[in-house]
Amino acid sequence: WYQRRVRVGGDTNLRDREYQSVKRGSVRDVWEECGCDASTRYTWDMSINTNLRDSAPTNKARLRFDRLLYRSEGHLRPVSFELLGKEKLISFDMYPSDHWGLLATFQWE
């Protein structure tokens, strides 16, 4: 049974529409499984993140490019999903990345 557990995460660059076309079987999106909280929806949010402002000053795109996906046949369940890196680094006056980081907590059942 342990060989059937899978966790994958990162900058997938998949928009919601594209993700729906590749979603298969028992693979789940952690953000969706944790309730689709609107405050954590956008992982690439140019309306807040100013790191790319010089190269694209009018870009205000808000997308969910970054995802945490998992498959677990009932033994592993996500219980929280958070975005990290939403504070500027004071010494650089920049965010750590143009994408927010992802943090999930899972519970073993």
Summary of the structure (lengths in Angstrom):
residues: 109
radius of gyration: 15.6
end to end distance: 13.5
largest distance: 49.9
contacts: 258
relative contact order: 0.27
helix: 16%
strand: 34%
